[in-house]
Amino acid sequence: MILIIGLGNYGDRYAHTRHNADFDTIDILARRFNISVDRARCQGLIGEGLIGNERVALIKPQTYMNLSGDCVQAAMHWYKVDPEQVLIISDDIDLAVGQIRMRPHGGAGTHNGWRDILLKTGSDRFPRIRVGVGARPPQWDLADWVLSRYQGEDVKLMDDAFQRAADAAEHFVRHGINDAMNIYNRKLSPENT
């Protein structure tokens, strides 16, 4: 069993904002593999299905971002999995808009959701996909920036990023983190955007 958890804030008010890039990626995986992510459990919405021959649970926490650890910890306990079996997808202001980056583990950086996960689970061994939403412009407050929606050319860049993040998550399930990193940790260039 592999858990794929997309961090975000629940509710229509936050739909398709920078902080919810991860819910958008989970939605693509749900459509691709015909998995309904609609069962309330572990402080999240969960759908179970198959990617290839592997059982997966797609999860959208229904806590606010700063309390993401509650859902992650509860889901790990429910499914009896180790951190290495939990792929977490999160937004990242330190990556350019549309860039994705995979890692086998790591720290929280500036992300409050990750801080809560590491605190409540006691581990940093989670494989992860970070989806770049761009740095905060100087005139913006950080909270306003991550809760803003995409404008102009960022819309297409992010739609493409959600697809690539979903592809990377699928590749992780089928072939593992190292193979997925070799393929998906390439910088975007004008010819492949």
HUWO-V241031 format. One record per residue. RES is the residue in one letter. SS is DSSP state (alpha for helix, beta for strand, coil for the rest). PHI is phi in degrees with one decimal (999 if undefined). Layout:
# HUWO-V241031
res=RES ss=SS phi=PHI
res=RES ss=SS phi=PHI
This chain:
# HUWO-V241031
res=M ss=coil phi=999
res=I ss=beta phi=-122.2
res=L ss=beta phi=-97.0
res=I ss=beta phi=-118.5
res=I ss=beta phi=-113.9
res=G ss=beta phi=-100.9
res=L ss=coil phi=-75.0
res=G ss=coil phi=173.6
res=N ss=coil phi=-108.8
res=Y ss=coil phi=-82.6
res=G ss=coil phi=104.2
res=D ss=alpha phi=-60.4
res=R ss=alpha phi=-57.0
res=Y ss=alpha phi=-103.3
res=A ss=coil phi=-59.5
res=H ss=coil phi=63.2
res=T ss=beta phi=-90.9
res=R ss=alpha phi=-60.0
res=H ss=alpha phi=-67.8
res=N ss=alpha phi=-105.9
res=A ss=alpha phi=-55.0
res=D ss=alpha phi=-78.5
res=F ss=alpha phi=-64.0
res=D ss=alpha phi=-61.4
res=T ss=alpha phi=-68.6
res=I ss=alpha phi=-60.4
res=D ss=alpha phi=-60.4
res=I ss=alpha phi=-64.7
res=L ss=alpha phi=-61.9
res=A ss=alpha phi=-62.4
res=R ss=alpha phi=-67.0
res=R ss=alpha phi=-60.7
res=F ss=coil phi=-111.7
res=N ss=coil phi=53.5
res=I ss=coil phi=-113.3
res=S ss=coil phi=-85.7
res=V ss=coil phi=-96.9
res=D ss=coil phi=-143.8
res=R ss=beta phi=-96.4
res=A ss=beta phi=-78.4
res=R ss=beta phi=-165.4
res=C ss=coil phi=57.8
res=Q ss=coil phi=60.5
res=G ss=beta phi=-152.4
res=L ss=beta phi=-100.3
res=I ss=beta phi=-129.4
res=G ss=beta phi=-135.4
res=E ss=beta phi=-111.6
res=G ss=beta phi=-172.8
res=L ss=beta phi=-122.5
res=I ss=beta phi=-119.9
res=G ss=coil phi=64.6
res=N ss=coil phi=-100.1
res=E ss=beta phi=-98.2
res=R ss=beta phi=-72.1
res=V ss=beta phi=-132.9
res=A ss=beta phi=-122.6
res=L ss=beta phi=-91.1
res=I ss=beta phi=-134.4
res=K ss=beta phi=-117.2
res=P ss=beta phi=-56.6
res=Q ss=coil phi=-110.8
res=T ss=coil phi=-106.1
res=Y ss=coil phi=-72.6
res=M ss=alpha phi=-49.8
res=N ss=alpha phi=-66.7
res=L ss=alpha phi=-116.9
res=S ss=alpha phi=-57.3
res=G ss=alpha phi=-61.8
res=D ss=alpha phi=-61.6
res=C ss=alpha phi=-68.6
res=V ss=alpha phi=-60.4
res=Q ss=alpha phi=-62.8
res=A ss=alpha phi=-64.2
res=A ss=alpha phi=-66.7
res=M ss=alpha phi=-61.5
res=H ss=alpha phi=-66.9
res=W ss=alpha phi=-60.5
res=Y ss=alpha phi=-89.2
res=K ss=coil phi=55.7
res=V ss=coil phi=-119.1
res=D ss=coil phi=-90.5
res=P ss=alpha phi=-53.3
res=E ss=alpha phi=-65.8
res=Q ss=alpha phi=-99.7
res=V ss=beta phi=-121.3
res=L ss=beta phi=-91.3
res=I ss=beta phi=-110.7
res=I ss=beta phi=-107.5
res=S ss=beta phi=-140.6
res=D ss=beta phi=-74.9
res=D ss=beta phi=-148.0
res=I ss=coil phi=-78.3
res=D ss=coil phi=-89.3
res=L ss=coil phi=-110.9
res=A ss=coil phi=-60.4
res=V ss=coil phi=-53.8
res=G ss=coil phi=89.2
res=Q ss=coil phi=-79.1
res=I ss=beta phi=-122.5
res=R ss=beta phi=-145.3
res=M ss=beta phi=-107.6
res=R ss=beta phi=-143.9
res=P ss=coil phi=-77.7
res=H ss=coil phi=-174.3
res=G ss=coil phi=157.4
res=G ss=coil phi=-89.0
res=A ss=coil phi=-88.6
res=G ss=coil phi=59.4
res=T ss=coil phi=-94.4
res=H ss=coil phi=-92.0
res=N ss=alpha phi=-66.6
res=G ss=alpha phi=-62.7
res=W ss=alpha phi=-64.8
res=R ss=alpha phi=-56.7
res=D ss=alpha phi=-66.6
res=I ss=alpha phi=-62.7
res=L ss=alpha phi=-63.9
res=L ss=alpha phi=-65.6
res=K ss=alpha phi=-81.1
res=T ss=alpha phi=-96.6
res=G ss=coil phi=72.5
res=S ss=coil phi=-139.8
res=D ss=coil phi=-118.5
res=R ss=coil phi=-89.3
res=F ss=coil phi=-83.8
res=P ss=coil phi=-62.9
res=R ss=beta phi=-148.0
res=I ss=beta phi=-119.9
res=R ss=beta phi=-101.2
res=V ss=beta phi=-108.3
res=G ss=beta phi=-69.9
res=V ss=coil phi=-114.7
res=G ss=coil phi=88.5
res=A ss=coil phi=-73.6
res=R ss=coil phi=-66.5
res=P ss=coil phi=-62.8
res=P ss=coil phi=-54.9
res=Q ss=coil phi=-82.7
res=W ss=coil phi=-100.6
res=D ss=coil phi=-75.5
res=L ss=alpha phi=-59.4
res=A ss=alpha phi=-61.1
res=D ss=alpha phi=-64.5
res=W ss=alpha phi=-64.7
res=V ss=alpha phi=-71.1
res=L ss=coil phi=-98.6
res=S ss=coil phi=-90.0
res=R ss=beta phi=-97.3
res=Y ss=coil phi=-74.4
res=Q ss=coil phi=-130.3
res=G ss=coil phi=55.9
res=E ss=coil phi=-67.8
res=D ss=alpha phi=-63.1
res=V ss=alpha phi=-60.7
res=K ss=alpha phi=-67.3
res=L ss=alpha phi=-58.4
res=M ss=alpha phi=-74.0
res=D ss=alpha phi=-57.6
res=D ss=alpha phi=-65.4
res=A ss=alpha phi=-64.7
res=F ss=alpha phi=-62.0
res=Q ss=alpha phi=-64.0
res=R ss=alpha phi=-65.7
res=A ss=alpha phi=-64.7
res=A ss=alpha phi=-64.9
res=D ss=alpha phi=-60.0
res=A ss=alpha phi=-65.0
res=A ss=alpha phi=-64.4
res=E ss=alpha phi=-61.6
res=H ss=alpha phi=-62.8
res=F ss=alpha phi=-56.8
res=V ss=alpha phi=-63.1
res=R ss=alpha phi=-79.2
res=H ss=alpha phi=-131.2
res=G ss=coil phi=94.0
res=I ss=alpha phi=-68.1
res=N ss=alpha phi=-64.5
res=D ss=alpha phi=-63.6
res=A ss=alpha phi=-63.4
res=M ss=alpha phi=-62.9
res=N ss=alpha phi=-59.7
res=I ss=alpha phi=-89.8
res=Y ss=alpha phi=-100.5
res=N ss=coil phi=-92.3
res=R ss=coil phi=-97.8
res=K ss=coil phi=-70.4
res=L ss=coil phi=-71.5
res=S ss=coil phi=-129.2
res=P ss=alpha phi=-53.8
res=E ss=alpha phi=-76.6
res=N ss=alpha phi=-118.7
res=T ss=coil phi=-104.9
